[in-house]
Amino acid sequence: MNIAKKLYQQPDSVGLVTAHTFTFGKPPDEMLLQCGKKIGPITIEYETYGVLAPEKR
């Protein structure tokens, strides 16, 4: 059994953790601010925990 699977099965584990990134506002579609300036691209990094239940997929 590999170490990742062992850790996943521990009672205090949050389960499977997966890192993701999402980028938006790439030229020519930058985010327009109220002041009229544009910003972008914007990259958001986040993690998901566990596995989605079959009825939620």
SEFIZA-3560 file (N, C-alpha, C; in Angstrom, 3 decimals):
REM SEFIZA-3560
<numar><xx>0.858</xx><yy>-1.184</yy><zz>0.000</zz><atom>N</atom></numar>
<numar><xx>0.000</xx><yy>0.000</yy><zz>0.000</zz><atom>CA</atom></numar>
<numar><xx>0.898</xx><yy>1.240</yy><zz>0.000</zz><atom>C</atom></numar>
<numar><xx>0.630</xx><yy>2.199</yy><zz>-0.896</zz><atom>N</atom></numar>
<numar><xx>1.477</xx><yy>3.385</yy><zz>-0.930</zz><atom>CA</atom></numar>
<numar><xx>1.134</xx><yy>4.346</yy><zz>0.200</zz><atom>C</atom></numar>
<numar><xx>2.054</xx><yy>5.273</yy><zz>0.490</zz><atom>N</atom></numar>
<numar><xx>1.894</xx><yy>6.184</yy><zz>1.624</zz><atom>CA</atom></numar>
<numar><xx>0.673</xx><yy>7.094</yy><zz>1.468</zz><atom>C</atom></numar>
<numar><xx>0.374</xx><yy>7.543</yy><zz>0.241</zz><atom>N</atom></numar>
<numar><xx>-0.781</xx><yy>8.419</yy><zz>0.025</zz><atom>CA</atom></numar>
<numar><xx>-2.075</xx><yy>7.698</yy><zz>0.374</zz><atom>C</atom></numar>
<numar><xx>-2.187</xx><yy>6.455</yy><zz>-0.030</zz><atom>N</atom></numar>
<numar><xx>-3.401</xx><yy>5.687</yy><zz>0.276</zz><atom>CA</atom></numar>
<numar><xx>-3.516</xx><yy>5.465</yy><zz>1.783</zz><atom>C</atom></numar>
<numar><xx>-2.384</xx><yy>5.213</yy><zz>2.443</zz><atom>N</atom></numar>
<numar><xx>-2.382</xx><yy>5.024</yy><zz>3.895</zz><atom>CA</atom></numar>
<numar><xx>-2.873</xx><yy>6.287</yy><zz>4.594</zz><atom>C</atom></numar>
<numar><xx>-2.348</xx><yy>7.446</yy><zz>4.184</zz><atom>N</atom></numar>
<numar><xx>-2.748</xx><yy>8.705</yy><zz>4.802</zz><atom>CA</atom></numar>
<numar><xx>-4.225</xx><yy>8.990</yy><zz>4.577</zz><atom>C</atom></numar>
<numar><xx>-4.734</xx><yy>8.669</yy><zz>3.394</zz><atom>N</atom></numar>
<numar><xx>-6.129</xx><yy>8.903</yy><zz>3.050</zz><atom>CA</atom></numar>
<numar><xx>-7.054</xx><yy>8.117</yy><zz>3.965</zz><atom>C</atom></numar>
<numar><xx>-6.601</xx><yy>6.974</yy><zz>4.434</zz><atom>N</atom></numar>
<numar><xx>-7.444</xx><yy>6.106</yy><zz>5.242</zz><atom>CA</atom></numar>
<numar><xx>-7.355</xx><yy>6.401</yy><zz>6.740</zz><atom>C</atom></numar>
<numar><xx>-6.544</xx><yy>7.369</yy><zz>7.151</zz><atom>N</atom></numar>
<numar><xx>-6.424</xx><yy>7.713</yy><zz>8.556</zz><atom>CA</atom></numar>
<numar><xx>-7.705</xx><yy>8.397</yy><zz>9.028</zz><atom>C</atom></numar>
<numar><xx>-8.156</xx><yy>8.152</yy><zz>10.277</zz><atom>N</atom></numar>
<numar><xx>-9.409</xx><yy>8.731</yy><zz>10.750</zz><atom>CA</atom></numar>
<numar><xx>-9.419</xx><yy>10.260</yy><zz>10.814</zz><atom>C</atom></numar>
<numar><xx>-8.255</xx><yy>10.891</yy><zz>10.984</zz><atom>N</atom></numar>
<numar><xx>-8.210</xx><yy>12.351</yy><zz>11.053</zz><atom>CA</atom></numar>
<numar><xx>-7.889</xx><yy>12.998</yy><zz>9.708</zz><atom>C</atom></numar>
<numar><xx>-7.876</xx><yy>12.224</yy><zz>8.634</zz><atom>N</atom></numar>
<numar><xx>-7.550</xx><yy>12.732</yy><zz>7.307</zz><atom>CA</atom></numar>
<numar><xx>-8.755</xx><yy>13.432</yy><zz>6.693</zz><atom>C</atom></numar>
<numar><xx>-8.501</xx><yy>14.506</yy><zz>5.928</zz><atom>N</atom></numar>
<numar><xx>-9.582</xx><yy>15.160</yy><zz>5.187</zz><atom>CA</atom></numar>
<numar><xx>-9.865</xx><yy>14.425</yy><zz>3.887</zz><atom>C</atom></numar>
<numar><xx>-9.049</xx><yy>13.442</yy><zz>3.582</zz><atom>N</atom></numar>
<numar><xx>-9.233</xx><yy>12.665</yy><zz>2.357</zz><atom>CA</atom></numar>
<numar><xx>-8.365</xx><yy>13.186</yy><zz>1.242</zz><atom>C</atom></numar>
<numar><xx>-8.782</xx><yy>12.914</yy><zz>0.041</zz><atom>N</atom></numar>
<numar><xx>-8.057</xx><yy>13.301</yy><zz>-1.159</zz><atom>CA</atom></numar>
<numar><xx>-8.049</xx><yy>14.826</yy><zz>-1.301</zz><atom>C</atom></numar>
<numar><xx>-6.865</xx><yy>15.428</yy><zz>-1.465</zz><atom>N</atom></numar>
<numar><xx>-6.725</xx><yy>16.871</yy><zz>-1.656</zz><atom>CA</atom></numar>
<numar><xx>-6.133</xx><yy>17.097</yy><zz>-3.043</zz><atom>C</atom></numar>
<numar><xx>-6.825</xx><yy>17.908</yy><zz>-3.848</zz><atom>N</atom></numar>
<numar><xx>-6.373</xx><yy>18.178</yy><zz>-5.211</zz><atom>CA</atom></numar>
<numar><xx>-6.248</xx><yy>19.682</yy><zz>-5.406</zz><atom>C</atom></numar>
<numar><xx>-5.092</xx><yy>20.135</yy><zz>-5.903</zz><atom>N</atom></numar>
<numar><xx>-4.872</xx><yy>21.561</yy><zz>-6.181</zz><atom>CA</atom></numar>
<numar><xx>-5.334</xx><yy>21.887</yy><zz>-7.598</zz><atom>C</atom></numar>
<numar><xx>-5.937</xx><yy>23.072</yy><zz>-7.753</zz><atom>N</atom></numar>
<numar><xx>-6.438</xx><yy>23.528</yy><zz>-9.056</zz><atom>CA</atom></numar>
<numar><xx>-6.059</xx><yy>24.990</yy><zz>-9.254</zz><atom>C</atom></numar>
<numar><xx>-6.034</xx><yy>25.431</yy><zz>-10.498</zz><atom>N</atom></numar>
<numar><xx>-5.899</xx><yy>26.858</yy><zz>-10.815</zz><atom>CA</atom></numar>
<numar><xx>-6.938</xx><yy>27.205</yy><zz>-11.880</zz><atom>C</atom></numar>
<numar><xx>-7.367</xx><yy>28.459</yy><zz>-11.852</zz><atom>N</atom></numar>
<numar><xx>-8.310</xx><yy>28.968</yy><zz>-12.842</zz><atom>CA</atom></numar>
<numar><xx>-7.855</xx><yy>30.372</yy><zz>-13.215</zz><atom>C</atom></numar>
<numar><xx>-7.673</xx><yy>30.631</yy><zz>-14.496</zz><atom>N</atom></numar>
<numar><xx>-7.228</xx><yy>31.943</yy><zz>-14.964</zz><atom>CA</atom></numar>
<numar><xx>-8.309</xx><yy>32.573</yy><zz>-15.828</zz><atom>C</atom></numar>
<numar><xx>-8.590</xx><yy>33.848</yy><zz>-15.544</zz><atom>N</atom></numar>
<numar><xx>-9.546</xx><yy>34.589</yy><zz>-16.368</zz><atom>CA</atom></numar>
<numar><xx>-9.024</xx><yy>36.009</yy><zz>-16.593</zz><atom>C</atom></numar>
<numar><xx>-9.662</xx><yy>36.736</yy><zz>-17.451</zz><atom>N</atom></numar>
<numar><xx>-9.263</xx><yy>38.098</yy><zz>-17.739</zz><atom>CA</atom></numar>
<numar><xx>-8.037</xx><yy>38.195</yy><zz>-18.636</zz><atom>C</atom></numar>
<numar><xx>-7.871</xx><yy>37.186</yy><zz>-19.486</zz><atom>N</atom></numar>
<numar><xx>-6.744</xx><yy>37.227</yy><zz>-20.425</zz><atom>CA</atom></numar>
<numar><xx>-7.074</xx><yy>38.208</yy><zz>-21.544</zz><atom>C</atom></numar>
<numar><xx>-6.062</xx><yy>38.935</yy><zz>-22.056</zz><atom>N</atom></numar>
<numar><xx>-6.305</xx><yy>39.868</yy><zz>-23.165</zz><atom>CA</atom></numar>
<numar><xx>-6.940</xx><yy>39.147</yy><zz>-24.347</zz><atom>C</atom></numar>
<numar><xx>-7.901</xx><yy>39.707</yy><zz>-24.970</zz><atom>N</atom></numar>
<numar><xx>-8.420</xx><yy>41.065</yy><zz>-24.832</zz><atom>CA</atom></numar>
<numar><xx>-9.601</xx><yy>41.155</yy><zz>-23.875</zz><atom>C</atom></numar>
<numar><xx>-9.809</xx><yy>40.179</yy><zz>-23.015</zz><atom>N</atom></numar>
<numar><xx>-10.982</xx><yy>40.131</yy><zz>-22.127</zz><atom>CA</atom></numar>
<numar><xx>-10.637</xx><yy>40.450</yy><zz>-20.681</zz><atom>C</atom></numar>
<numar><xx>-9.797</xx><yy>41.477</yy><zz>-20.445</zz><atom>N</atom></numar>
<numar><xx>-9.442</xx><yy>41.845</yy><zz>-19.082</zz><atom>CA</atom></numar>
<numar><xx>-10.680</xx><yy>42.276</yy><zz>-18.298</zz><atom>C</atom></numar>
<numar><xx>-10.547</xx><yy>42.247</yy><zz>-16.969</zz><atom>N</atom></numar>
<numar><xx>-11.637</xx><yy>42.676</yy><zz>-16.100</zz><atom>CA</atom></numar>
<numar><xx>-11.656</xx><yy>44.212</yy><zz>-16.067</zz><atom>C</atom></numar>
<numar><xx>-12.796</xx><yy>44.798</yy><zz>-16.349</zz><atom>N</atom></numar>
<numar><xx>-12.944</xx><yy>46.253</yy><zz>-16.366</zz><atom>CA</atom></numar>
<numar><xx>-13.374</xx><yy>46.718</yy><zz>-14.979</zz><atom>C</atom></numar>
<numar><xx>-12.601</xx><yy>47.627</yy><zz>-14.394</zz><atom>N</atom></numar>
<numar><xx>-12.925</xx><yy>48.176</yy><zz>-13.080</zz><atom>CA</atom></numar>
<numar><xx>-13.830</xx><yy>49.395</yy><zz>-13.217</zz><atom>C</atom></numar>
<numar><xx>-14.499</xx><yy>49.787</yy><zz>-12.129</zz><atom>N</atom></numar>
<numar><xx>-15.393</xx><yy>50.944</yy><zz>-12.162</zz><atom>CA</atom></numar>
<numar><xx>-14.653</xx><yy>52.224</yy><zz>-12.547</zz><atom>C</atom></numar>
<numar><xx>-13.361</xx><yy>52.315</yy><zz>-12.218</zz><atom>N</atom></numar>
<numar><xx>-12.581</xx><yy>53.521</yy><zz>-12.533</zz><atom>CA</atom></numar>
<numar><xx>-12.195</xx><yy>53.576</yy><zz>-14.012</zz><atom>C</atom></numar>
<numar><xx>-12.493</xx><yy>52.511</yy><zz>-14.757</zz><atom>N</atom></numar>
<numar><xx>-12.195</xx><yy>52.490</yy><zz>-16.178</zz><atom>CA</atom></numar>
<numar><xx>-10.929</xx><yy>51.734</yy><zz>-16.543</zz><atom>C</atom></numar>
<numar><xx>-10.111</xx><yy>51.403</yy><zz>-15.539</zz><atom>N</atom></numar>
<numar><xx>-8.891</xx><yy>50.650</yy><zz>-15.817</zz><atom>CA</atom></numar>
<numar><xx>-9.217</xx><yy>49.169</yy><zz>-15.969</zz><atom>C</atom></numar>
<numar><xx>-8.313</xx><yy>48.454</yy><zz>-16.636</zz><atom>N</atom></numar>
<numar><xx>-8.479</xx><yy>47.016</yy><zz>-16.836</zz><atom>CA</atom></numar>
<numar><xx>-7.372</xx><yy>46.280</yy><zz>-16.094</zz><atom>C</atom></numar>
<numar><xx>-7.710</xx><yy>45.122</yy><zz>-15.542</zz><atom>N</atom></numar>
<numar><xx>-6.697</xx><yy>44.268</yy><zz>-14.925</zz><atom>CA</atom></numar>
<numar><xx>-6.834</xx><yy>42.857</yy><zz>-15.473</zz><atom>C</atom></numar>
<numar><xx>-5.737</xx><yy>42.153</yy><zz>-15.491</zz><atom>N</atom></numar>
<numar><xx>-5.755</xx><yy>40.777</yy><zz>-15.950</zz><atom>CA</atom></numar>
<numar><xx>-4.412</xx><yy>40.417</yy><zz>-16.536</zz><atom>C</atom></numar>
<numar><xx>-4.140</xx><yy>39.192</yy><zz>-16.718</zz><atom>N</atom></numar>
<numar><xx>-4.947</xx><yy>38.047</yy><zz>-16.309</zz><atom>CA</atom></numar>
<numar><xx>-4.922</xx><yy>37.843</yy><zz>-14.792</zz><atom>C</atom></numar>
<numar><xx>-5.941</xx><yy>37.186</yy><zz>-14.287</zz><atom>N</atom></numar>
<numar><xx>-6.085</xx><yy>36.886</yy><zz>-12.864</zz><atom>CA</atom></numar>
<numar><xx>-6.125</xx><yy>35.372</yy><zz>-12.717</zz><atom>C</atom></numar>
<numar><xx>-5.249</xx><yy>34.839</yy><zz>-11.862</zz><atom>N</atom></numar>
<numar><xx>-5.218</xx><yy>33.400</yy><zz>-11.611</zz><atom>CA</atom></numar>
<numar><xx>-5.600</xx><yy>33.138</yy><zz>-10.164</zz><atom>C</atom></numar>
<numar><xx>-6.561</xx><yy>32.257</yy><zz>-9.976</zz><atom>N</atom></numar>
<numar><xx>-7.018</xx><yy>31.848</yy><zz>-8.652</zz><atom>CA</atom></numar>
<numar><xx>-6.525</xx><yy>30.423</yy><zz>-8.418</zz><atom>C</atom></numar>
<numar><xx>-5.944</xx><yy>30.186</yy><zz>-7.263</zz><atom>N</atom></numar>
<numar><xx>-5.528</xx><yy>28.839</yy><zz>-6.873</zz><atom>CA</atom></numar>
<numar><xx>-6.410</xx><yy>28.381</yy><zz>-5.721</zz><atom>C</atom></numar>
<numar><xx>-6.876</xx><yy>27.136</yy><zz>-5.802</zz><atom>N</atom></numar>
<numar><xx>-7.735</xx><yy>26.597</yy><zz>-4.749</zz><atom>CA</atom></numar>
<numar><xx>-7.520</xx><yy>25.096</yy><zz>-4.635</zz><atom>C</atom></numar>
<numar><xx>-7.995</xx><yy>24.521</yy><zz>-3.527</zz><atom>N</atom></numar>
<numar><xx>-7.896</xx><yy>23.081</yy><zz>-3.299</zz><atom>CA</atom></numar>
<numar><xx>-9.284</xx><yy>22.510</yy><zz>-3.077</zz><atom>C</atom></numar>
<numar><xx>-9.490</xx><yy>21.310</yy><zz>-3.556</zz><atom>N</atom></numar>
<numar><xx>-10.726</xx><yy>20.583</yy><zz>-3.270</zz><atom>CA</atom></numar>
<numar><xx>-10.373</xx><yy>19.395</yy><zz>-2.388</zz><atom>C</atom></numar>
<numar><xx>-11.313</xx><yy>19.002</yy><zz>-1.553</zz><atom>N</atom></numar>
<numar><xx>-11.090</xx><yy>17.935</yy><zz>-0.595</zz><atom>CA</atom></numar>
<numar><xx>-12.103</xx><yy>16.820</yy><zz>-0.810</zz><atom>C</atom></numar>
<numar><xx>-11.604</xx><yy>15.583</yy><zz>-0.815</zz><atom>N</atom></numar>
<numar><xx>-12.478</xx><yy>14.424</yy><zz>-0.918</zz><atom>CA</atom></numar>
<numar><xx>-12.975</xx><yy>14.170</yy><zz>-2.332</zz><atom>C</atom></numar>
<numar><xx>-14.022</xx><yy>13.399</yy><zz>-2.407</zz><atom>N</atom></numar>
<numar><xx>-14.620</xx><yy>12.990</yy><zz>-3.679</zz><atom>CA</atom></numar>
<numar><xx>-16.096</xx><yy>13.366</yy><zz>-3.637</zz><atom>C</atom></numar>
<numar><xx>-16.589</xx><yy>13.948</yy><zz>-4.707</zz><atom>N</atom></numar>
<numar><xx>-17.992</xx><yy>14.339</yy><zz>-4.780</zz><atom>CA</atom></numar>
<numar><xx>-18.888</xx><yy>13.098</yy><zz>-4.771</zz><atom>C</atom></numar>
<numar><xx>-19.953</xx><yy>13.151</yy><zz>-4.007</zz><atom>N</atom></numar>
<numar><xx>-20.884</xx><yy>12.040</yy><zz>-3.919</zz><atom>CA</atom></numar>
<numar><xx>-21.487</xx><yy>11.756</yy><zz>-5.300</zz><atom>C</atom></numar>
<numar><xx>-21.755</xx><yy>10.472</yy><zz>-5.637</zz><atom>N</atom></numar>
<numar><xx>-22.257</xx><yy>10.114</yy><zz>-6.969</zz><atom>CA</atom></numar>
<numar><xx>-23.502</xx><yy>10.913</yy><zz>-7.378</zz><atom>C</atom></numar>
<numar><xx>-24.403</xx><yy>11.212</yy><zz>-6.457</zz><atom>N</atom></numar>
<numar><xx>-25.622</xx><yy>11.942</yy><zz>-6.820</zz><atom>CA</atom></numar>
<numar><xx>-25.348</xx><yy>13.415</yy><zz>-7.104</zz><atom>C</atom></numar>
<numar><xx>-24.152</xx><yy>13.929</yy><zz>-6.791</zz><atom>N</atom></numar>
<numar><xx>-23.800</xx><yy>15.335</yy><zz>-7.020</zz><atom>CA</atom></numar>
<numar><xx>-22.947</xx><yy>15.519</yy><zz>-8.270</zz><atom>C</atom></numar>
<numar><xx>-22.527</xx><yy>14.458</yy><zz>-8.919</zz><atom>N</atom></numar>
<numar><xx>-21.648</xx><yy>14.568</yy><zz>-10.090</zz><atom>CA</atom></numar>
<numar><xx>-22.368</xx><yy>15.056</yy><zz>-11.304</zz><atom>C</atom></numar>
//
